Amino acid sequence: MTVDTAFRPVPSPRSGQGSDFARLRARVEAAGLLERRPAYYLVRIAAVATSLVLGWTAFFVVGSSWLQILVAAFLAVVFAQVALVTHDLAHRQVFRTRAPSEAAGRIAGNLGIGMSYGWWMDKHTRHHANPNHEDLDPDVAPDVLVWSKEQARNSRGIARVIGGRQAYLFFPLLLLEGLNLHVSSVRAVLQPSTKGRRVEGGLLFLHFAFYLSAVFVVLPPAMALAFIAVNQGLFGLYLGCTFAPNHKGMPTMKNGDKVDFLRRQVLTSRNVNGGRLVDVALGGLNYQIEHHLFPSMPTPNLRKAQPIIRDYCDELGLPYHATGLVQSYREALRHLHEVGAPLRSPSR
């Protein structure tokens, strides 16, 4: 299936009392799907934390051995799961108020995996407000990749160099995403405007001090560098593969596009079909439409909300896009290849 990524007019909101989204929210609330799920998060956080401890325990037990490559891969998966828990904390799916959410988020993000909670939350909040908006969503800013033909024509630097072949380079570039998160986090805490920069910076320092000291004390230099490359490369690849299916290749918007909250979130998001394994692997983000409409909805409730929201979109004549995991990557890569066309032209 080919997704038309050009924004098209959609059925207007229905007349009558309340907005289309308000009516949908009433249905979701009536089903009890916005209520907290403390038992679920207690089990999930305990499982992820235990896995993190087991991973580092295995690291010290294995010692100087090339079997550490397997430990590095295991810890990469655990780091990504910690990032997904941090995502849920940022959206207040776990705690109702800001203070405990921030405290737990900084422990998980900054201390656990070396990612600034404050920097990521600011970036992600802007993304949620304007998903796939070429001027307002930082996730589709023309940095390394370009997301529209207009961005390609106006690209500069590395984006202009690789844009024409970016579809082929997408997955290899994800191997650098872990490093990018660390660098961006350090840059953020060095900015005086960053909220809580001392706490965030201190926790980041503790993470890097422990990580690098452990690796270079336990392992000889060559093995240590191999461990870091595998661990951080797979961490970035896994995390990137978790977020890539959500919006890449879906319609983008620009300044001047008039669309309400419900349609803005549904039209720019893609769901990924699958069973419980996909739910766990993607941290519930495979229900991207439901998550964008109700960011504070606990992850286990997203599956239950899906039929309610899909049926409501059908009532409105609003396109609701869901596909398989492999197909979602195909659509994203096809889009990247198509928008890079201006950079493959000899006349560029």
C-alpha positions as CSV (number, residue, x, y, z in Angstrom):
1,M,0.0,0.0,0.0
2,T,1.3,3.5,-0.9
3,V,0.6,6.3,1.6
4,D,-0.2,9.7,0.0
5,T,2.0,12.0,2.1
6,A,0.6,15.2,0.6
7,F,-1.9,16.8,3.0
8,R,-5.5,16.6,1.6
9,P,-8.7,18.1,2.9
10,V,-10.7,15.8,5.1
11,P,-14.3,15.8,6.3
12,S,-15.0,18.8,8.5
13,P,-15.9,18.5,12.1
14,R,-19.5,17.7,12.6
15,S,-21.8,20.4,13.8
16,G,-23.5,20.2,17.2
17,Q,-22.5,20.4,20.8
18,G,-18.9,19.7,21.5
19,S,-16.0,18.9,19.2
20,D,-15.4,15.6,17.5
21,F,-12.5,15.0,19.8
22,A,-14.6,15.8,22.9
23,R,-17.2,13.2,21.8
24,L,-14.4,10.7,21.3
25,R,-12.9,11.5,24.7
26,A,-16.3,10.9,26.3
27,R,-16.4,7.4,24.9
28,V,-12.8,6.6,26.0
29,E,-13.5,7.9,29.5
30,A,-16.7,6.0,29.7
31,A,-14.7,2.8,29.0
32,G,-12.3,3.7,31.9
33,L,-9.3,3.7,29.6
34,L,-7.7,6.9,31.1
35,E,-7.4,5.5,34.6
36,R,-4.0,4.7,35.9
37,R,-2.6,1.1,35.9
38,P,-0.2,1.0,38.9
39,A,0.1,-2.8,39.0
40,Y,1.1,-2.9,35.4
41,Y,3.8,-0.3,35.8
42,L,5.0,-1.8,39.0
43,V,5.6,-5.1,37.2
44,R,7.0,-3.5,34.1
45,I,9.4,-1.2,35.9
46,A,10.5,-4.0,38.2
47,A,11.2,-6.2,35.2
48,V,13.2,-3.6,33.3
49,A,15.2,-2.6,36.4
50,T,15.9,-6.3,37.2
51,S,17.1,-6.8,33.6
52,L,19.4,-3.8,33.9
53,V,20.9,-5.2,37.1
54,L,21.3,-8.6,35.6
55,G,22.9,-7.2,32.5
56,W,25.6,-5.4,34.5
57,T,26.0,-8.3,36.8
58,A,26.7,-10.6,33.8
59,F,29.2,-8.0,32.5
60,F,31.3,-8.2,35.7
61,V,30.9,-12.0,35.9
62,V,31.9,-12.7,32.3
63,G,35.0,-10.4,32.7
64,S,37.6,-10.2,29.9
65,S,36.0,-12.3,27.3
66,W,34.6,-11.8,23.8
67,L,31.4,-13.2,25.2
68,Q,30.9,-9.6,26.3
69,I,29.6,-8.9,22.8
70,L,26.4,-10.9,23.8
71,V,26.2,-8.9,27.1
72,A,26.5,-5.7,25.1
73,A,23.6,-6.7,22.8
74,F,21.5,-7.7,25.8
75,L,22.2,-4.4,27.5
76,A,21.3,-2.5,24.3
77,V,17.8,-4.0,24.4
78,V,17.5,-3.2,28.1
79,F,18.6,0.4,27.5
80,A,15.9,0.8,24.8
81,Q,13.3,-0.6,27.2
82,V,14.5,1.9,29.9
83,A,14.0,4.7,27.3
84,L,10.5,3.4,26.6
85,V,9.7,3.5,30.3
86,T,11.1,7.0,30.5
87,H,8.8,8.0,27.6
88,D,5.8,6.8,29.7
89,L,7.0,8.7,32.7
90,A,7.3,11.9,30.7
91,H,3.7,11.5,29.6
92,R,2.5,11.0,33.2
93,Q,1.2,7.6,32.4
94,V,2.8,6.2,35.6
95,F,2.3,9.1,38.1
96,R,-0.4,11.7,37.9
97,T,1.7,14.7,38.9
98,R,4.9,16.3,37.6
99,A,7.3,16.0,40.6
100,P,7.5,12.2,40.8
101,S,7.4,11.8,37.0
102,E,10.4,14.1,36.7
103,A,12.3,12.4,39.5
104,A,11.7,8.9,38.1
105,G,12.4,10.1,34.6
106,R,15.7,11.6,35.5
107,I,16.8,8.5,37.3
108,A,15.8,6.3,34.4
109,G,16.9,8.6,31.6
110,N,19.9,10.5,32.8
111,L,21.3,8.0,35.3
112,G,20.1,4.8,33.6
113,I,21.0,5.3,30.0
114,G,22.7,8.7,29.7
115,M,19.9,10.6,28.1
116,S,18.8,14.0,29.4
117,Y,15.2,13.7,30.5
118,G,14.6,17.5,30.3
119,W,16.0,17.8,26.8
120,W,14.1,14.9,25.4
121,M,10.9,15.9,27.1
122,D,11.0,19.4,25.6
123,K,11.7,18.0,22.1
124,H,9.0,15.3,22.4
125,T,6.4,17.8,23.7
126,R,6.9,19.9,20.6
127,H,6.6,16.9,18.4
128,H,3.3,15.9,20.0
129,A,1.8,19.4,19.6
130,N,2.6,19.5,15.9
131,P,3.4,16.0,14.6
132,N,5.0,15.9,11.1
133,H,4.7,19.7,10.8
134,E,7.7,20.7,8.7
135,D,8.2,24.0,10.5
136,L,7.3,23.0,14.1
137,D,8.1,19.3,14.7
138,P,11.8,18.9,15.6
139,D,11.5,15.2,14.5
140,V,11.1,16.2,10.9
141,A,13.6,19.1,10.9
142,P,16.1,18.8,7.9
143,D,19.1,18.0,10.0
144,V,20.8,14.8,8.7
145,L,17.8,13.6,6.7
146,V,15.2,15.5,4.7
147,W,11.5,14.7,5.0
148,S,10.0,16.6,2.0
149,K,11.0,17.6,-1.5
150,E,11.0,21.2,-0.5
151,Q,13.4,20.4,2.4
152,A,15.6,18.5,-0.1
153,R,15.7,21.5,-2.5
154,N,16.7,23.8,0.3
155,S,19.0,21.4,2.1
156,R,22.5,22.3,3.3
157,G,25.5,20.4,4.7
158,I,25.3,16.7,5.3
159,A,21.6,16.5,4.5
160,R,22.4,17.7,1.0
161,V,25.2,15.2,0.6
162,I,23.4,12.1,1.6
163,G,19.7,13.1,1.0
164,G,19.6,11.4,-2.5
165,R,20.6,8.1,-1.0
166,Q,19.1,8.5,2.5
167,A,16.7,5.6,2.2
168,Y,19.6,3.2,1.8
169,L,21.5,4.9,4.7
170,F,18.6,5.1,7.1
171,F,19.2,2.0,9.1
172,P,23.0,2.3,9.1
173,L,22.6,5.9,10.4
174,L,20.4,4.6,13.3
175,L,23.5,2.9,14.6
176,L,24.7,6.4,15.5
177,E,21.4,7.4,17.3
178,G,22.7,6.3,20.7
179,L,25.7,8.5,20.3
180,N,23.5,11.3,19.1
181,L,21.3,11.1,22.2
182,H,24.3,11.3,24.5
183,V,25.9,14.3,22.6
184,S,22.5,16.2,22.5
185,S,22.0,15.5,26.2
186,V,25.4,16.9,27.1
187,R,24.9,19.9,24.9
188,A,21.5,20.5,26.6
189,V,22.8,20.5,30.2
190,L,25.6,22.9,29.2
191,Q,23.0,25.5,28.2
192,P,22.1,27.9,31.0
193,S,18.5,27.9,30.0
194,T,18.0,24.2,30.6
195,K,15.8,23.6,33.6
196,G,17.4,21.6,36.4
197,R,20.7,21.5,34.5
198,R,22.8,20.8,37.6
199,V,20.7,17.8,38.6
200,E,20.6,16.5,35.1
201,G,24.2,17.1,34.5
202,G,25.2,15.4,37.7
203,L,23.2,12.3,36.9
204,L,24.6,12.2,33.3
205,F,28.1,12.5,34.8
206,L,27.4,9.5,37.1
207,H,26.1,7.4,34.2
208,F,29.1,8.1,32.0
209,A,31.6,7.7,34.8
210,F,30.2,4.3,35.8
211,Y,29.8,3.1,32.2
212,L,33.2,4.1,30.9
213,S,35.0,3.1,34.1
214,A,33.4,-0.3,34.2
215,V,34.1,-1.0,30.5
216,F,37.7,0.1,30.4
217,V,38.6,-1.3,33.8
218,V,37.1,-4.8,33.2
219,L,38.0,-5.1,29.5
220,P,41.3,-4.5,27.5
221,P,41.1,-1.5,25.1
222,A,40.2,-3.3,21.9
223,M,37.5,-5.4,23.6
224,A,36.2,-2.3,25.5
225,L,35.8,-0.3,22.2
226,A,34.1,-3.3,20.6
227,F,31.7,-3.5,23.6
228,I,30.8,0.2,23.3
229,A,30.3,0.0,19.6
230,V,28.0,-3.0,19.7
231,N,26.1,-1.8,22.8
232,Q,25.6,1.8,21.7
233,G,25.1,0.9,18.0
234,L,22.3,-1.7,18.7
235,F,20.8,0.6,21.3
236,G,20.4,3.4,18.7
237,L,19.2,0.9,16.1
238,Y,16.5,-0.6,18.3
239,L,15.3,2.8,19.6
240,G,15.2,4.2,16.1
241,C,13.3,1.2,14.8
242,T,10.8,1.7,17.6
243,F,10.1,5.3,16.6
244,A,10.5,5.2,12.8
245,P,7.2,3.4,12.0
246,N,5.1,6.0,13.8
247,H,5.1,9.0,11.5
248,K,7.8,8.6,8.8
249,G,6.1,8.5,5.4
250,M,2.8,9.8,6.7
251,P,1.4,13.2,5.6
252,T,3.3,16.3,6.6
253,M,1.9,19.7,7.3
254,K,3.0,23.2,6.9
255,N,2.1,26.7,8.2
256,G,-1.3,27.6,6.9
257,D,-2.8,24.1,7.0
258,K,-6.1,24.3,8.9
259,V,-6.9,21.1,10.7
260,D,-8.3,20.4,14.2
261,F,-6.5,18.4,16.9
262,L,-8.3,15.1,16.2
263,R,-7.4,15.1,12.5
264,R,-3.9,16.5,13.0
265,Q,-3.0,13.5,15.2
266,V,-4.8,10.8,13.3
267,L,-3.7,11.8,9.8
268,T,0.0,12.1,10.6
269,S,0.3,8.8,12.6
270,R,0.6,5.2,11.6
271,N,-0.3,2.2,13.7
272,V,1.6,-1.1,13.5
273,N,-0.4,-4.3,13.7
274,G,0.9,-7.2,15.7
275,G,0.4,-9.3,18.8
276,R,1.7,-9.0,22.4
277,L,5.3,-9.4,21.3
278,V,5.1,-6.3,19.1
279,D,3.4,-4.5,22.0
280,V,6.4,-5.3,24.2
281,A,9.1,-4.7,21.6
282,L,7.7,-1.3,20.6
283,G,6.6,-0.3,24.1
284,G,3.0,0.3,23.0
285,L,4.1,2.9,20.5
286,N,2.6,0.6,17.8
287,Y,-0.7,2.2,18.9
288,Q,0.6,5.6,17.7
289,I,-2.8,7.0,16.8
290,E,-4.2,6.2,20.2
291,H,-1.1,7.5,22.0
292,H,-1.1,10.8,20.1
293,L,-4.8,11.4,20.9
294,F,-4.4,10.4,24.5
295,P,-0.7,10.8,25.5
296,S,-1.4,10.1,29.2
297,M,-3.3,6.9,28.6
298,P,-1.4,4.0,30.2
299,T,0.3,1.7,27.7
300,P,-1.8,-1.4,28.4
301,N,-5.0,0.5,27.7
302,L,-4.0,1.5,24.2
303,R,-4.9,-1.9,22.7
304,K,-8.3,-1.6,24.3
305,A,-8.8,1.9,23.0
306,Q,-7.9,1.0,19.4
307,P,-11.3,-0.4,18.3
308,I,-13.2,2.5,19.9
309,I,-11.0,5.1,18.1
310,R,-10.9,3.2,14.8
311,D,-14.7,2.8,14.7
312,Y,-15.1,6.5,15.5
313,C,-12.8,7.5,12.7
314,D,-14.9,5.3,10.4
315,E,-18.0,7.2,11.5
316,L,-16.3,10.5,10.6
317,G,-14.9,9.2,7.3
318,L,-11.4,9.9,8.7
319,P,-8.5,7.8,7.3
320,Y,-7.1,5.5,10.0
321,H,-3.8,3.9,8.8
322,A,-2.5,0.7,10.3
323,T,-0.1,-1.8,8.7
324,G,2.4,-4.5,9.6
325,L,5.8,-3.8,11.0
326,V,7.8,-4.7,7.9
327,Q,5.3,-2.8,5.7
328,S,5.7,0.3,8.0
329,Y,9.4,0.3,7.3
330,R,8.8,-0.1,3.6
331,E,6.5,2.9,3.6
332,A,9.0,5.0,5.5
333,L,11.9,4.1,3.3
334,R,9.8,4.6,0.1
335,H,9.0,8.1,1.4
336,L,12.6,8.9,2.2
337,H,13.6,7.8,-1.3
338,E,10.9,9.8,-3.0
339,V,11.6,13.1,-1.2
340,G,15.3,12.7,-1.9
341,A,14.7,12.8,-5.6
342,P,15.7,16.5,-6.1
343,L,19.1,15.6,-4.7
344,R,19.6,12.8,-7.2
345,S,19.0,15.1,-10.2
346,P,22.1,16.1,-12.2
347,S,20.8,19.6,-12.3
348,R,20.7,20.1,-8.6
